[in-house]
Amino acid sequence: MVKSRMAHHPEGLSGGAAALPDWDLSALYASPDDPRIAADAQATEEAAKLFTARYQGWLDGLSGAELAAAVGEYEKLQEAMGRLMSYAQLLFSADSENPSSGKFYQTISERVTVISTHTLFFTLELNRIGEAELAEKLQDPALARYAPWFRDLRVFLPHQLSDEVEKILLEKDVTGHAAWSRLFDETTAGMRLNFNGEELTLSATLNKLSDSDRAVREAAGKAVGEAMEKNSKLFSLITNTLAKDKELDDNWRQYSAPAAFRNRANMVEDEVVEALNTAVKASYGRLAHRYYAMKAKWLGLEKLEYWDRNAPLPGDDDRAISWAEAKSAVLDAYGAFSPELADTIKPFFEKNWIDAAPRSGKSGGAFSHSTVPSAHPYVLMNYHGRARDVMTLAHELGHGAHQVLAAKQGYLMASTPLTLAETASVFGEMLTFRSLLNAETDKQRKRIMLAGKVEDMLNTVVRQIAFYNFELRVHEERRQGELLPERIGEIWLEVQTESLGPVFHFAEEYRHFWAYVPHFIHTPFYVYAYAFGDCLVNALYAAYQDTPDKDGFREQYKEMLAAGGTKRHQELLAPFGLNAADPQFWQKGLDIISGFIDELAAE
């Protein structure tokens, strides 16, 4: 499930929440009571048992063609389980306060885990086939199609445990990481914050941190801080437990550092991630520190409080943008770049593949879930009628387009690593921003739009790298013993001060704000993928602007998306003359942000 950043909703949105779309999940199942769910689960479990009986212990003796047939059967089983889990996850995300949704999600999770234990042997046994022997089998054209999948599978060979241990870890996940994640989701979705005597959801309160009234922003910040402090023992317990759980898993699998598994899963070298991290941290001063010092002057303040970070600039009326306007803006921007790309995202609007209406119990973020190739992706967001929500829509539809185009690779090879998964989403944002900026004729409005883009980029690059370093420190310290809530808060304040700069004053309650970030719980060390994607897209968009062959670039870009997970970042970027292993690559991406800040400073 690809997650994205938060989006929030103001009152008085033109057309009202009722005009916003809810998704139609019938491409997966008609309802939680659909008899196909039980039938599919039963049929898949029976097929998985037959699969085990047919192949376990015999893989190394199969010919290339026979092994290709086995991989094809395995892929069908994985897609069948993926369909069940996707439906349960989407229902839960849409209403995690509903006990029925939670029960259904847990029931499906447990059933799929049982089925998965029957197929677990397959990848473990494949990895035990010798390199020379596998290379010979891959000479068969039917098996050669899966060569990228074998390549990625064998990345984890040095960290693979015995079949028995792998089975135990798989079975216990439903009462381990998955259970703690569910507790976090249900807790945050069910929270009601006291905002000036009014009870609001966490999402609605966070929305007010970008209100034009400073007193409203302050009250919202205090409300969030109070609510997070009230739940700090629970959130600290969840964080400590999952960090320890990860440490145990890392030790068994002999990963050298807390982030090592994520880097392997992202199919990116440790050195590349460290180069990105080093480059962004070295640029904190010329990016975030410099920009927010400028913003303080624009707001007439000597110091910024944390609740001023996303404050509208003077002259920004932040008018409500209707859903129809947002849809038109995104489709026009995508269409101007590539009519085919616009056609790819039109069904999301026309066939109700988007759930945009904010409501109680709904997941507070935004994501595009690829589901399974035999269906289609679904987008969840909370549309609040602000310019940033239009960017979120463009972002998630970038994911959606990527997932649609890559579906032809099949269930095993359609998904991309997180680092590449952010490419199409951030590129879609850039297309939409450039389109809106070019269409704007008012000089003051252009300046405000440019500043908004800078803030989005700082949130995507600087803030996410700060998040990454927060996670590194928490996980490293947890290996020495449990962290008290106070210590986690200290680490949070230290990384925020370092990244955002001396112009900020952080009130006491801000030390608890780490607790609402879902990525820390669901997918440790996910966050650097945003910075990776943003800097990559900055370089990619610069290549698009510089090339005289725009048609050739568009075709290469669509081919990159259609490749799904079959190619690594080096192969995908080579046609554009880009290399993420080059330390200067990241500097080019950061220079784009610095250039925007230069433009703002010159006015």
URDA-V989623 format. One record per residue. N is the residue number from 1. RES is the residue in one small letter. NEAR is the number of other ideal C-beta (glycine too) atoms within 8 Angstrom. Layout:
N | RES | NEAR
N | RES | NEAR
This chain:
1 | m | 5
2 | v | 11
3 | k | 11
4 | s | 13
5 | r | 10
6 | m | 8
7 | a | 13
8 | h | 14
9 | h | 14
10 | p | 10
11 | e | 3
12 | g | 5
13 | l | 13
14 | s | 8
15 | g | 9
16 | g | 6
17 | a | 9
18 | a | 6
19 | a | 7
20 | l | 10
21 | p | 10
22 | d | 8
23 | w | 13
24 | d | 8
25 | l | 10
26 | s | 6
27 | a | 7
28 | l | 10
29 | y | 11
30 | a | 5
31 | s | 5
32 | p | 8
33 | d | 4
34 | d | 8
35 | p | 6
36 | r | 8
37 | i | 12
38 | a | 7
39 | a | 8
40 | d | 11
41 | a | 13
42 | q | 8
43 | a | 9
44 | t | 13
45 | e | 12
46 | e | 8
47 | a | 12
48 | a | 12
49 | k | 9
50 | l | 8
51 | f | 14
52 | t | 11
53 | a | 7
54 | r | 8
55 | y | 11
56 | q | 9
57 | g | 5
58 | w | 8
59 | l | 12
60 | d | 8
61 | g | 4
62 | l | 11
63 | s | 7
64 | g | 13
65 | a | 9
66 | e | 8
67 | l | 13
68 | a | 13
69 | a | 9
70 | a | 13
71 | v | 12
72 | g | 8
73 | e | 10
74 | y | 12
75 | e | 11
76 | k | 9
77 | l | 14
78 | q | 11
79 | e | 12
80 | a | 12
81 | m | 12
82 | g | 11
83 | r | 15
84 | l | 15
85 | m | 11
86 | s | 13
87 | y | 13
88 | a | 13
89 | q | 11
90 | l | 15
91 | l | 13
92 | f | 13
93 | s | 10
94 | a | 12
95 | d | 10
96 | s | 14
97 | e | 9
98 | n | 8
99 | p | 5
100 | s | 7
101 | s | 13
102 | g | 12
103 | k | 8
104 | f | 12
105 | y | 13
106 | q | 10
107 | t | 9
108 | i | 14
109 | s | 12
110 | e | 9
111 | r | 11
112 | v | 12
113 | t | 12
114 | v | 10
115 | i | 14
116 | s | 10
117 | t | 10
118 | h | 11
119 | t | 13
120 | l | 12
121 | f | 9
122 | f | 13
123 | t | 8
124 | l | 11
125 | e | 12
126 | l | 10
127 | n | 11
128 | r | 6
129 | i | 10
130 | g | 5
131 | e | 5
132 | a | 6
133 | e | 9
134 | l | 10
135 | a | 8
136 | e | 8
137 | k | 13
138 | l | 11
139 | q | 7
140 | d | 12
141 | p | 5
142 | a | 9
143 | l | 14
144 | a | 9
145 | r | 7
146 | y | 11
147 | a | 9
148 | p | 10
149 | w | 11
150 | f | 11
151 | r | 8
152 | d | 9
153 | l | 11
154 | r | 8
155 | v | 8
156 | f | 9
157 | l | 8
158 | p | 5
159 | h | 10
160 | q | 9
161 | l | 8
162 | s | 5
163 | d | 8
164 | e | 6
165 | v | 9
166 | e | 12
167 | k | 10
168 | i | 8
169 | l | 10
170 | l | 11
171 | e | 10
172 | k | 8
173 | d | 10
174 | v | 11
175 | t | 6
176 | g | 9
177 | h | 8
178 | a | 10
179 | a | 9
180 | w | 12
181 | s | 10
182 | r | 11
183 | l | 10
184 | f | 12
185 | d | 12
186 | e | 11
187 | t | 11
188 | t | 11
189 | a | 14
190 | g | 9
191 | m | 10
192 | r | 7
193 | l | 13
194 | n | 10
195 | f | 12
196 | n | 5
197 | g | 4
198 | e | 6
199 | e | 6
200 | l | 11
201 | t | 11
202 | l | 14
203 | s | 13
204 | a | 11
205 | t | 15
206 | l | 13
207 | n | 13
208 | k | 14
209 | l | 13
210 | s | 12
211 | d | 11
212 | s | 7
213 | d | 6
214 | r | 8
215 | a | 6
216 | v | 10
217 | r | 15
218 | e | 10
219 | a | 11
220 | a | 16
221 | g | 15
222 | k | 9
223 | a | 13
224 | v | 16
225 | g | 14
226 | e | 11
227 | a | 13
228 | m | 14
229 | e | 9
230 | k | 6
231 | n | 11
232 | s | 12
233 | k | 7
234 | l | 9
235 | f | 13
236 | s | 13
237 | l | 8
238 | i | 12
239 | t | 13
240 | n | 11
241 | t | 9
242 | l | 12
243 | a | 12
244 | k | 10
245 | d | 10
246 | k | 11
247 | e | 12
248 | l | 8
249 | d | 10
250 | d | 12
251 | n | 7
252 | w | 8
253 | r | 10
254 | q | 8
255 | y | 9
256 | s | 4
257 | a | 6
258 | p | 13
259 | a | 14
260 | a | 11
261 | f | 11
262 | r | 12
263 | n | 12
264 | r | 10
265 | a | 8
266 | n | 11
267 | m | 10
268 | v | 11
269 | e | 7
270 | d | 9
271 | e | 7
272 | v | 10
273 | v | 14
274 | e | 8
275 | a | 11
276 | l | 14
277 | n | 12
278 | t | 8
279 | a | 12
280 | v | 15
281 | k | 11
282 | a | 6
283 | s | 11
284 | y | 13
285 | g | 8
286 | r | 8
287 | l | 15
288 | a | 12
289 | h | 13
290 | r | 11
291 | y | 13
292 | y | 14
293 | a | 10
294 | m | 11
295 | k | 13
296 | a | 13
297 | k | 8
298 | w | 8
299 | l | 11
300 | g | 4
301 | l | 8
302 | e | 3
303 | k | 8
304 | l | 13
305 | e | 11
306 | y | 13
307 | w | 11
308 | d | 13
309 | r | 10
310 | n | 6
311 | a | 13
312 | p | 7
313 | l | 11
314 | p | 5
315 | g | 6
316 | d | 9
317 | d | 4
318 | d | 8
319 | r | 4
320 | a | 9
321 | i | 11
322 | s | 11
323 | w | 12
324 | a | 7
325 | e | 9
326 | a | 13
327 | k | 10
328 | s | 8
329 | a | 13
330 | v | 15
331 | l | 12
332 | d | 9
333 | a | 15
334 | y | 17
335 | g | 10
336 | a | 7
337 | f | 8
338 | s | 10
339 | p | 6
340 | e | 7
341 | l | 12
342 | a | 11
343 | d | 7
344 | t | 11
345 | i | 14
346 | k | 9
347 | p | 9
348 | f | 12
349 | f | 11
350 | e | 6
351 | k | 7
352 | n | 8
353 | w | 13
354 | i | 12
355 | d | 12
356 | a | 12
357 | a | 11
358 | p | 10
359 | r | 7
360 | s | 5
361 | g | 10
362 | k | 15
363 | s | 10
364 | g | 12
365 | g | 12
366 | a | 14
367 | f | 15
368 | s | 15
369 | h | 13
370 | s | 10
371 | t | 13
372 | v | 10
373 | p | 10
374 | s | 5
375 | a | 9
376 | h | 9
377 | p | 13
378 | y | 13
379 | v | 19
380 | l | 16
381 | m | 15
382 | n | 15
383 | y | 15
384 | h | 12
385 | g | 12
386 | r | 12
387 | a | 9
388 | r | 10
389 | d | 17
390 | v | 15
391 | m | 12
392 | t | 13
393 | l | 15
394 | a | 17
395 | h | 15
396 | e | 15
397 | l | 15
398 | g | 14
399 | h | 17
400 | g | 15
401 | a | 15
402 | h | 14
403 | q | 12
404 | v | 10
405 | l | 12
406 | a | 15
407 | a | 11
408 | k | 9
409 | q | 13
410 | g | 8
411 | y | 10
412 | l | 11
413 | m | 12
414 | a | 14
415 | s | 8
416 | t | 9
417 | p | 11
418 | l | 13
419 | t | 13
420 | l | 10
421 | a | 15
422 | e | 15
423 | t | 14
424 | a | 12
425 | s | 17
426 | v | 16
427 | f | 13
428 | g | 16
429 | e | 13
430 | m | 11
431 | l | 13
432 | t | 15
433 | f | 12
434 | r | 9
435 | s | 12
436 | l | 12
437 | l | 11
438 | n | 6
439 | a | 6
440 | e | 9
441 | t | 3
442 | d | 6
443 | k | 5
444 | q | 7
445 | r | 8
446 | k | 10
447 | r | 10
448 | i | 11
449 | m | 13
450 | l | 12
451 | a | 11
452 | g | 12
453 | k | 11
454 | v | 13
455 | e | 10
456 | d | 11
457 | m | 11
458 | l | 13
459 | n | 10
460 | t | 13
461 | v | 17
462 | v | 15
463 | r | 10
464 | q | 13
465 | i | 16
466 | a | 13
467 | f | 13
468 | y | 14
469 | n | 11
470 | f | 12
471 | e | 14
472 | l | 11
473 | r | 10
474 | v | 13
475 | h | 14
476 | e | 8
477 | e | 10
478 | r | 13
479 | r | 6
480 | q | 4
481 | g | 4
482 | e | 6
483 | l | 12
484 | l | 7
485 | p | 11
486 | e | 7
487 | r | 9
488 | i | 13
489 | g | 12
490 | e | 9
491 | i | 12
492 | w | 13
493 | l | 11
494 | e | 8
495 | v | 13
496 | q | 13
497 | t | 11
498 | e | 9
499 | s | 13
500 | l | 13
501 | g | 12
502 | p | 5
503 | v | 10
504 | f | 14
505 | h | 7
506 | f | 10
507 | a | 9
508 | e | 5
509 | e | 12
510 | y | 13
511 | r | 12
512 | h | 12
513 | f | 11
514 | w | 11
515 | a | 10
516 | y | 10
517 | v | 8
518 | p | 12
519 | h | 11
520 | f | 10
521 | i | 11
522 | h | 8
523 | t | 8
524 | p | 13
525 | f | 12
526 | y | 11
527 | v | 12
528 | y | 13
529 | a | 12
530 | y | 13
531 | a | 16
532 | f | 14
533 | g | 16
534 | d | 14
535 | c | 16
536 | l | 16
537 | v | 14
538 | n | 14
539 | a | 13
540 | l | 14
541 | y | 11
542 | a | 10
543 | a | 12
544 | y | 10
545 | q | 6
546 | d | 5
547 | t | 9
548 | p | 3
549 | d | 6
550 | k | 8
551 | d | 6
552 | g | 8
553 | f | 12
554 | r | 10
555 | e | 8
556 | q | 10
557 | y | 12
558 | k | 12
559 | e | 8
560 | m | 10
561 | l | 12
562 | a | 10
563 | a | 11
564 | g | 13
565 | g | 14
566 | t | 7
567 | k | 7
568 | r | 6
569 | h | 11
570 | q | 9
571 | e | 7
572 | l | 11
573 | l | 12
574 | a | 9
575 | p | 7
576 | f | 9
577 | g | 5
578 | l | 11
579 | n | 8
580 | a | 13
581 | a | 9
582 | d | 6
583 | p | 7
584 | q | 6
585 | f | 13
586 | w | 13
587 | q | 9
588 | k | 12
589 | g | 15
590 | l | 15
591 | d | 8
592 | i | 12
593 | i | 14
594 | s | 11
595 | g | 8
596 | f | 12
597 | i | 14
598 | d | 8
599 | e | 9
600 | l | 13
601 | a | 8
602 | a | 5
603 | e | 5
